[in-house]
Amino acid sequence: MNRTTAQWLDLLTQRMDKDAPRYRRLESYVNGDAPLPELSQDTSEAWRAFQKEARTNFGATVRDAVADRIVPIGITVGGSVTSPAAKIAGSDVWQRSSTTIPSSTSSPASDASWVLG
């Protein structure tokens, strides 16, 4: 069945909404507010104090390890890397992300033909 753009938007939004609780729980690990084990009230406070003293944020470490390996090599809009929309989108995305340009690619202002690889 061919879906319209509006139908795709509804479908993908529903999928994101369904997964939102899982993403919030995972984000809590990165933010240092991970769920506590089942403990008494006194032990819970001690556990929170212990978590604040912990030096390694494994959630952020895992996230950053993946993010550091993403190398953008192009952006396409409507399947085209040379359309005016692709060049505008590429330049806008690049500037807002404050990402450095790998030396092996050209400037996004002059060439928007990069994709996440």
Contacts in CASP RR format, 6 or more apart in sequence:
PFRMAT RR
TARGET T0000
AUTHOR 0000-0000-0000
METHOD contacts of the structure
MODEL  1
MNRTTAQWLDLLTQRMDKDAPRYRRLESYVNGDAPLPELSQDTSEAWRAF
QKEARTNFGATVRDAVADRIVPIGITVGGSVTSPAAKIAGSDVWQRSSTT
IPSSTSSPASDASWVLG
3 11 0 8 1.000
25 35 0 8 1.000
26 59 0 8 1.000
28 34 0 8 1.000
28 35 0 8 1.000
29 58 0 8 1.000
29 59 0 8 1.000
30 57 0 8 1.000
30 59 0 8 1.000
30 60 0 8 1.000
30 63 0 8 1.000
32 51 0 8 1.000
32 57 0 8 1.000
34 51 0 8 1.000
36 44 0 8 1.000
36 47 0 8 1.000
36 48 0 8 1.000
37 47 0 8 1.000
39 47 0 8 1.000
70 116 0 8 1.000
70 117 0 8 1.000
71 102 0 8 1.000
71 116 0 8 1.000
71 117 0 8 1.000
72 94 0 8 1.000
72 99 0 8 1.000
72 102 0 8 1.000
72 105 0 8 1.000
72 114 0 8 1.000
72 115 0 8 1.000
72 116 0 8 1.000
72 117 0 8 1.000
73 102 0 8 1.000
73 105 0 8 1.000
73 114 0 8 1.000
73 115 0 8 1.000
73 116 0 8 1.000
73 117 0 8 1.000
74 81 0 8 1.000
74 90 0 8 1.000
74 105 0 8 1.000
74 112 0 8 1.000
74 113 0 8 1.000
74 114 0 8 1.000
74 115 0 8 1.000
74 116 0 8 1.000
75 81 0 8 1.000
75 86 0 8 1.000
75 89 0 8 1.000
75 90 0 8 1.000
75 93 0 8 1.000
75 112 0 8 1.000
75 113 0 8 1.000
75 114 0 8 1.000
75 115 0 8 1.000
76 86 0 8 1.000
76 113 0 8 1.000
76 115 0 8 1.000
77 83 0 8 1.000
77 85 0 8 1.000
77 86 0 8 1.000
77 89 0 8 1.000
78 85 0 8 1.000
78 86 0 8 1.000
79 86 0 8 1.000
80 86 0 8 1.000
81 112 0 8 1.000
81 113 0 8 1.000
82 113 0 8 1.000
86 112 0 8 1.000
86 113 0 8 1.000
87 111 0 8 1.000
87 112 0 8 1.000
88 112 0 8 1.000
89 112 0 8 1.000
90 108 0 8 1.000
90 112 0 8 1.000
90 114 0 8 1.000
91 108 0 8 1.000
91 109 0 8 1.000
91 112 0 8 1.000
93 108 0 8 1.000
94 101 0 8 1.000
94 108 0 8 1.000
94 109 0 8 1.000
95 108 0 8 1.000
101 107 0 8 1.000
101 108 0 8 1.000
105 114 0 8 1.000
108 114 0 8 1.000
END
